[in-house]
Amino acid sequence: MAFDPLDLGWLAPALVDMREQLRALRPDSPQCGAALHRLASHRADAAQASVFNRALKRLKAAGADLSPLVPFRLGILSNATVDLIVDALPIAAARHRVALEVSVAPYDQVFQQAIDPASELHRSAADAILLLLDHRWHGLATPSPGSGDRVSDAINRLTELVDALQSQATTPIILQTVGMPAAPLFGSFDRRIDGTARDADALNTGITDLARERGLIVLDAAALCEAIGAVRFHDPVTWNLYKLPMASCVVPLYADWVGRLIGAVRGTARKCLVLDLDNTLWGGVIGDDGLEGIRMGQGSAEGEAFLEVQRLALDLKRRGVILAVCSKNEESTARAVFREHPEMLLKEQDIAVFQANWLDKPSNLEAISEALEIGIEALVLLDDNAAERAQVRAALPLVAVPEIGGDPAHYPAILTAAGYFEAVSFSSEDRTRAESYAANAQRAEVKARARDLGDYLQSLEMTISHAAFDAANRPRIAQLINKSNQFNLTTKRYSEPAVAAIEADPTKHTFQTRLRDRFGDFGLIGVMIAAAGNDDSWDIDTWLMSCRVLGRQVEWSMLNALVAAAASRRVPYISATYVPTAKNAMVARHFDRLGFTRIAEGERGAVRYRLSVLEYVAPQLPFRMYE
């Protein structure tokens, strides 16, 4: 049976009592956010999605702690009616660990809302604005054979809209590509003439170029349209009756695409693919069938299907997804396949953590999370065994466990369709992340042999650098700002355009920190923004670091750089604030440890600090500086 992404078949089976479970959630329960995430990971019809939306609003209004869901306000500008889409968005976002609130501008009031600073859109204080604009708004609804101006006119109009929005705020903007109805005017000759439906190809290139130029985000609705087919994506009946920009059956999948994109913006995308072995990476059971008996490789449909699973895993590794193994097997027997089978594409060195034993899967997944020093919510388990999948979902509901059916030929399509590893940027650090986690294992061995922490840090031969923000590293800086939750003192979020504005602001002082050691280059791992205050002091607006470098005294080096810069400008004091969140408790005493003095306590546990630049004594650190 063919895999159809419209079914959202990777989700856990539907719950007959979802309404009852949602209504039973209480705002004083510390687990209501986790329960919402768990429920959202099951298939749901439109009525259940609507009940979910109401439950989320009720819990928010009551002040419930919705962690591990992170809050996000989305503004929508559209030339269409989007009520049905808005109803489907909260449950879709929740399965990607986002507590979504949606604000919709009035129907087809696109430019009016963008230009007016007092409009509903701008009053909503959105964290991002989605331009949900279809081919009609772009002027491609009616063919114009031979006309070469339609695409340039559309891009100019879209650019004007972006200019109007950016003149009001630095709110991140999501541009949507255009999926056209399957209505060729000349047949195949449409490819060779301007003014036909094929203008959408050039338009989408222009949209992507505009996003790249302005540091905007792209929602590839054209790819969604292609994935399910234009005939199913577009429904003239629903447009004529309701002005809905897509067929109603497409709405849940479209909402999921929006949800996973927002999750990527907020840093909730998954980081690690955990692979079962028997009947997942190869056919058969290695312990029973032996090396010669398992099915994998060229020559059979099943063997080639398993190769495609491995090929996808390697592709994901190349773009920065960590690979791990979690299998009930004898370790030596399981490793032998990676070492000795001639058809095996994956090798031992591709696997960051190899858990093959007879413990239960949840325990092994927790061990993988601990070994990699990432949260359990960063894991995706690919496992052919339905009973194992159910056990993991019950024990570790934050782990993503796609339903993959029984045909390995569909595993790659299902895994990619689920959107667990959605990205909004791709940096050199992303490209080498998998290797970085492998190097961490080597560092752990060195640490185990070291006499003390100082001996260990010296043995790493670390070099560090601090520099002002720049255009070349802006995407990575924005990525860190939006993804870092644990080592983040204020958890403020800034888009790429906002980072660019900070770079150009003479009252802001910025630092980007890079680190490497003898095992590898961590790349850009720290960000700091300080703002000049009215009393000649500097105030730390943002300070965050990648958790991969905790315990290496990087924070002291960053403070040394900040104090040195302040002293060179005769700034007497540095002020700072710690704003507690559900995830940054690890830095609750950060400024105390660095010698700052507490000067005030504010609402919800926020603490103000001050440090005297003249009295600061820089400690000796185990770093060499590099440019």
N, C-alpha and C positions, 0 to 999 in steps of 0.2 A: 504494500500500500504506500502511495507516494506521500512524502512529507509536505504539509501545507502550512506555511507560517501564519496564515490567518487564524488557525486553530489555537495558536499559542501553546502548542503541544508540549513544550519543555516545562511548563508549569506543573506543579503537583495537581493531582485530581481535585475536582470541585468538591466543596464541602456542603452537604445538605443543610447543615445548621449554621452556616456563616452568619446569617442575620442574628440568630440568637447569641452567638459568640460576640458579635459586635455590640449588641445592646447590653451585654453583661459587663463590658469593660467599664471600669471606674477610674475617674481621674486621679484618685489617691493611690492607685496601684503603681508600684515602681516598674512593673513589667508591661504596662499598657502599650508603650511604643514597640517593644519586642513582639507583642501579640499582634499589633497592626501589621508589622513586617511579615510575620508568619502567615497571617490570613491573606495578605496581598500576594503571597507567593503561590497561591492556589488559583485555579481557573475560576472565573466569576462571570456571570451574565450581567447585562446592563442594570437590572434591578438590584443585584447585589453590589455592583459598583456604586450605585446611587446611595444605598444604605451605608456603605463604607465611607463615602464622602460626608454624609451627615454625622456619622460617628466621629470622624476626625475633627470636624468643626466643633462638635459638642465637647470633645476632650480638650481641644485648644482653648475654647472659651472658658473652660473650667480651670485653666492653668496647669494642665497635666504635664508631667515630664515625659516627653515622647522619645527620648533617646532609646535606641541608637539611631532613630530618625533625625536628620538634620533639617532645620527649617529653611524654607525657600519660598519667596514670593515671585510669581511669574505674571508679568503683564502681557496681554495678547492684543495685537492690532491685526484686524482682518477685514477683508472685503466680503466675508461670508458670515453665515450664522454658525456659531461654534458652541452652542449650549450643550449639545450631545457630547462633544469632545471634552468640554470642561468637566462634565460629570464623570468622564472616564479617566481623567488625568490623575486625581489623588491616589487611587488604588495602584495605578501604574507606577507612579513615582515612589510610593511606599515600598514596592518590591525592590526598588533600587535605593532604599534607605533614605528617602527624602520625605519630609512632612510638607506637602505642597499646599500653598494658598494661591488661588488664581484670581486675577483681576482682568476683566474683559472690557475693552473700549466699546462704545456703541457701534452697532452694525455699520460697516462701510464708512466710518469716520476716520480714515487712516491719517491723512495729512492734518485734519483739524485737531486731532488728539496729539499729534506729534509736535505741532507748532505752539499750542496753547500751554504755557507753564502751569496753569491752574486746572488742566484737564484731569479727568478721572485717572488716566494713565499715569501722569506724573505725580498725582497725589497719592497713588498707591505705594510709592517708594519701593518699586519692584527691584528684585535682585537681578533680573534679566527681563528683556522684552523680546517676545517672539513675534516676528513679522510673518503671520500666517496668510500669505498672499498667493493666490493660485494664478493660473494662466490667464484668467479673465482680467485680473487687475493689471497684469503686465501687458495687456493689449494683444494677446495671441489667440483670443477666442475665435476670431474670424480670419480666415486665410486672406492673404493679400499677395497673390502671385507676382513675382518679380520685384517686390518691394524690398530694398536692402536696408531700410531705416528702422524697421520695427525693433530689432534687438538693441541697437544703440539708443533708441528713444527709451526703451524699457530700462536699460541700465542707468541712463541719465536720471530718469524719474526715481529709481530706487536710490541712487546716490543722493538726490535731493532729500529724500525721506530720511536717510541715515544722517545727513548733515543737520536736518532739523532736530532729530532726536539727540544727537551728540552736542548740539548747541545748548541743550537744556540740562544734560547730566552726562556722567561717564558710565551710566548703567550699561552692562554688557548687552549686546544686541545679537539675536539669533536670526540669521537669514535663512530662508527656506528655498531650496531649489524647486523646480517646477516639473511635475509629471504631466505629460500631455495625454489627452484622449487618443485612442487608436482610431484616427480618422484621416487616413492619407487622401490627399486631394488628387495627386497624380500617380499614386502607387509608389513604386520604387524610385521614380523620378523625383519624388519629394526631396531626396538627398542632394539633388543637384540644383535646386532652385530656391531662391529666397522667398520669404513670405508664406511658407507652409508650416505645418506642425513641427517640422524638423528645426525650426528656428529655436526651439527650446534647448537644443544641444548647445548652441552658441550662447544663449541666455544663461544657462547654468554655468558655463565656463566664466562668463562675466560676473555672475553672482559670487562664484568661488574666488575669482581674482579680487573683487571688492572686499570680500571677507579677509583675504590674506593681507591686502594693503592696509586695512583699517584695524586689524586685530580682532575681527568679529568671529562669531561661532556659526557653523553651518549645520543645519538640519537637512539631511539629504532626502527630501521627500521624493525626488526623482528616482533614487535608488529603491525606495520602498515601492513606488509604482511599478518599477521594472520587476522587482522580486515577486510580486503577486499578479502582475499583468494589468495593463491599462484598462482592459475591458471590465475587470472586477474593481479596479480602483475608482473609476469614474461611473457615476450613476446619474443620467440626466433626469430621472424621475425625482430623486431626492433633491437635486438642485432646483428644479422647477417648482417643487412643492415647498421646500424648506430653506433653500439657498445653502444647503450643507455642501461643503467643498469636496466631499468624497462620499463613496457609498457607506451606508451605516455599518456594514459588516467589516469595514476597514478600520473603524474608529478605535477599537481596543488595541490593535497592533500599532496604529499611529500614536496612540497615547503612550504605549510602551516605548516607542522610539524617542518621544519627548522626555519621558521619565528617565530613561537610561542616559540621555544627553545631559540632563540637569544633574544626575548623579555624578557624571564625569566632571562637570563644572565644580561640584561641591566636593570632589575627591572621594566619592563612595564606590567608584568602579573597582572591580576585583583585581587582585594582583597575581594570584597563583592558581594554576591549573593542576589539580591533584588527579593522578591517573591510576585507576585500577589496572590490573594486568590481564588476567585470564578472561577471554571473551570480550575484552575492551581494546587492548593493543594487539592482541592476536587471538585466533580461534583455538579453542581447546583449553585444557588445563595442564600447565607445564609440569606440575608434580605427578600427574598421571600419564600424560602422553609423551613426555620427554621432549628433548630439543628437536628431534626429527619428526615428531608427531603433531606439533602445533601447526596451525594453518595461518600462513602469512607470506605474502610475496606475489610475484607475477605468476600467471598461469591459471588462476582461478578467480572467479568474481569475488568470493569471500576474502581470499588472501589479499587481493588488490584493495578491497574496501578497508581492511585493517591498515594497510600502508597509507591510505589517505588520512586515517585518523592520526597516524604518527607524523605525516607530513604537515598537517594542520598544527599539531603540537610544536613542531620545529618552527613553523612560520610565526606562531605566537611568541615563542622564545626570542626570535630575532627582533620582535618589536617590543621586547621588554617584559613579557609575562614569565613569571617564575614557574618552572616545572618541578613537580614532586611525584613520588610514587607512594601509594597506600594500598597494600595488597595482603591478603591472607595467604602466605606462602613461606616456604623456607627461603631465607634471604640468599644463600649461596646459589640455590636453584634458580631463583628469579633473576639474579644478577647475571647468571651464565647466558641467558638469552641476549642481554644487551652486549655482552662481550663476544659471544661466539656465533650467534645465528647470522648467516650471511645476508639475509634479507632485512635485518633489523635496521631501520633508519635512525631511531633514537639510540644514543649511546649513553654509557654511565655518566660521562662528563656533562651531559645535557640536563641531568637530574640534580637539583640542588639538595633535596632530602629524599632518602630512599628508605621508606618504612615498609619492610616485608617481614611479617611475623604472624603470630596467631592471636594477637590481641584484637579486640573489637575495633571497628573502623572509627567510631568517635574518639576513642583514646589515642589512636594513631594520628588522627587529624589534629588533635590538641597538641601532640608532640611535634608535628610539622609546624604548626603555628608558633610554638615556643622556639623551635630551632631557628626559624627564619626571622623571629622577632617581629612578626606582623600579627594583626588581629585575626581572630577566627573568622571574622566577617569578610576577610580578603580572599577566602578560599572558594574554589569551585571544584566539586567532585564529579568526575566522569566515571560512572560505574554502571555496568550492564545489569547488575543484580537488583531486582526490584525490592527484595527484602532488606538488602543493605542500604539502599536509598531511603527507604522508610525509616530505618533505624537511625540514620544520621539526621534526617529531618526532625525526628522526635527529640533526639538528644542535643543536637546542635542546630537549632533553627536558623542561625545566622549564616551557616554555610549554604552556598547555592548548590542545589542538587538537581540538575535537569533530568526530566523524564526523557529517555532516549530510545525506548522501544526495543525491538529485538533484532533489527537489521543494521549491521555496522555501516552499510552504505549510507545511511542517513545520519550517523553520528556527527560528522563534520558540519552538515547543514544545520542540524538542530543546535549544536554548540554555538555556531556563529550567529544564528538567528536570535538566540537568547540575549545577545548584547551585553554579556557580563563584563567584557573588557573594553567597553566604549571609551574613546579618548577624544579630547578636544585640543591636544597638542602632542608633539613628538619631538623630543630633544635627544641630544647625544647621550645624556644620562639615562633616558628611557631605553635606548638601543643597547646599552651595556648593563642594564639592571640585573639580568639573570646571571651574568658572569660575576657581578658584584656580590651577589648572595653566595655564590660558590666560593669566592675569596673570603667571605666571612667565616666559612668553615675552617679555612687555614688560620685565620686570626684566632679563632677559638682554641685551636691546638696550641698556638704560641702562648695564649693567655694561660692555658692550663699548666704550661711548663714554667711560666714566669714566677719569680720569687714574691713580687708584690706589684701593685698597680703601677707604681712609678717605673719599675723595671720593664713591665709590659709595654707601657706607652713609649718609652725610649726605644724599645726593640722594634717598634713599628716604623721608625724612621719617617715620621709624618712631616709633610710640608703643607703650608696653609697660605692663602692669600685673601686680601680684602680689597674690594674696589667698588667704585660707585656704579649704580645701575647703568646699563647701556642698552642700545637697541638690539644688539646681537643676542643678548641673553634675556631680553624682555619676556619672550614666551615662557621660558623656564621659571623666571621670577614669578610671573603671574600664576603659573601652575603650582608652585610651592605655596604661594599665598592662599590659593583656593583649596588646596588639598591638605595642608598641614593642620592637624587638630590637637595633637597631644602636646608637642613642644610649641605652643603658640600662646603668647601671653595675653593677647586681646582678641584674637580670632577675627580680626577685621578682614574683609575680602575686597580685593581690587582686581578689576579686569585689566587686560592689556592696555586699552586706551587710558585707563586711570593710572596705571604704572607709568605710561609715557608722560602724563601730566605731572606726576610726582617728580620724574626725572628733570623736567623743565622748570620746576618751581624752585627759585633760589632760597626759599625759606625751609626747604626740605633737605635733609642730609641722609644719603642712602649708602648702604653697604651690601654687597653680595660676597659671600664667602665660599671659597672652593678648598677642597681637601683631597690629598692623596697620600698613600703610604706605599711601602715596598711591595704590597700585594696587589695594588690597583688604584685607580682614580675614582673617587666618589663623585667628582664633578661639583656642581653648584649645590651646596647643602645648607646654606644659611642666608637669611634675609633680615635686614634691619632698616627701619625708616625712623628718623628722628626729625621733629619739627621745631623750629625756633619759636620760643614762647615770648610773651609780652614783657617778661622780666629778665630777658637776656639768657634764660636757661634753655636747654634743649629738652624736649619731651619725647620719650620713646613711644611712637605711635604703633609700631609693629616690630615684633621680634619673634622669629620662628627658626626652627632648625629641623632637618630631617632626623627622624629617630634612629637612622642607621649609624649615626656618629655620636650617640649619647655615651657619656662616660669617658670621653677623650679630651675634655677640658676645652672644647671648641668655644663654649660660651664665654670663657675667660678671655680667649684671644679676641673674640668679637667685641667684648667690653673694652679691652685694651685699645683696640682700634678706634672705638667711639670716643673714649676719654682723650686719646691723643689728638683726634680731630677737634674736639671741643676746646682743649687746652691751647691749640694753635690759633684759635679764634677768640681766646680770652673769655670763654663761656664758663661761668663759675659753678653752675650746677646742672646736673642731669636728673630730670624727673621721669617717673615711669608709673604705670598702672598694671596691676594684675586683675583681669576680669575672669572669674571662674566660670567654667562651662562644664558640661557633662563629661568632657573628654580630656581636659587639660589639668587635672588634679596633680599630675606629676611635676608641674612647674609652680605649684602653689607657694613654695618657699624659695623660688628661684632668686628673687631680688634680695631676700634675707641672706642667702648663702653668698651672694656676691658683694655684701657689705653695704647695701642700701639701707637707709633709715626709714622706717614706717612713719608717715606723717598724717595719714587720715584713712578712715574706712568709710566706704560708701554703701550704696544700695546693693543687695544681693551678693554681699561678700567681696565686692571690689575693694582693693587696697591701693592707696597712693604711696609712692616712695620718692626719696630724694638721695642723691649722691653728690658729695663735694668733689669737684674735679681737682682742686688743689691738694686735698688730703688723700686722694686715692694713691695707693702704692701698687704698682703693677707686679703681679707674681711672675716667677720664672715658669715657663711653659715648655713642654716637650715638642716644640715645633721649629722648623726652619721656614723662613719666608720665601715665597717665590712669586714672580710676576705673572 
